[in-house]
Amino acid sequence: MTINWPEQIFAEFKKLDVKQVVYVPDAGHSKLIQMCDADPEIHSVSLTTEEEGVAQLGGAWAGGQRGVLLVQSSGVGNCINMLSLQHETRMPLFMIVTMRGEWGEFNPWQVAMGKSTQEVLEASGVYVYRADSAEEVEATVSAGARFAYQTGRMVAVLIGQRVIGTKNFNK
Amino acid sequence: MQAIQKIKPTLNRREVVARILQDRGDALAVTSLGNPTFDVAAAGDCAQNFYLWGAMGGAVMFGMGIALAQPTKRVIVFVGDGEMMMGLGSLATVACHRPDNLSIVVIDNEHYAETGMQPAHAGRGVSINAVATAVGFSQSILVHDQAGLEKAIDTLYSHQGPVTLCVKVTTDPAPTALPPRDGPYLRSRFREALMGSASHV
């Protein structure tokens, strides 16, 4: 049986009363983005760069709403200084990162951030959880999001490239 | 080649910000780091102000997050021109998503005042006001004088947003006005003002 993990993540968003979902599109997040875009109760916002989402979710929390940032590993590097907002105000930030540059990667330009994503996040004060199989995604997202919102911390769930599948450039 | 028409700024930033905030009612204010934070603090510190002391380039998006969460409140984001240049993409994102209660005030002195008054892009031919128009703002106003400011204030608070107001100001130094900078304090104060005790749950 195939696990529909994007649907499980979306169900978690609804349980957690997530109201703002912000993203720079990534193939690994495409189904989840479609569901968020289609939900009238969610402000689903497409960004020009990932750091915009970090700042927006700071404002969301200041204004009383929960949010989630969806990015690809390459976008994590764009967020670093902006993370000082949540770091310094101790507001929660919950992000779900689809990994590139690891399992069976074709594009060598993805390797740099693929290699450093976890270290860079941890060096910036973000708590990192990984899900490397479809079975782990739901529970990891659920626990990570609760940890973030309940303790006012920054949390990233990294979804391994093994879960998403390797991008085929030769189709 | 078309010459860039230069009008010498005359407005004082502190007076501009104080004048805008005089009509704020229950509006929420967000400030970018540096002088916009000091300008808003000088006009009167209150729980409805959120000062960013860093996170450069993020003030407009921080304001958008609040605006979406608090649709019945006007949110005014005060940014410097250097801050706005760092977050130009955020103007495009705001224009696409169209939060109707968000207004952006660019306090434009065409310099990086905090770091030694280096000339900034806004004084070298880049029009932030024109950028806002180009990305889709239906209301993007450029103001050089008091009469223009008076006319724009009503739009800032009442027109369906998003609205951008660029105000050209002098580089005259202003006395120091430092608001609180403890992040958790600013966070809790702001949230409590909006949600009362529910903000602590």
Interface residues (C-beta under 8 A of the other chain):
Chain A: K19 Q20 H43 V45 S46 L47 T48 T49 E51 E52 G53 V54 A55 Q56 L57 G58 G59 A60 W61 A62 G63 G64 Q65 G67 N81 M82 S84 L85 E88 T89 R90 M91
Chain B: V30 F50 L52 W53 G54 A55 M56 G57 G58 A59 V60 M61 F62 G63 M64 G65 I66 A67 L68 A69 Q70 G87 G89 S90 A92 T93 C96 H97 G183 P184 L186 R187 F190 R191 L194 M195 S199
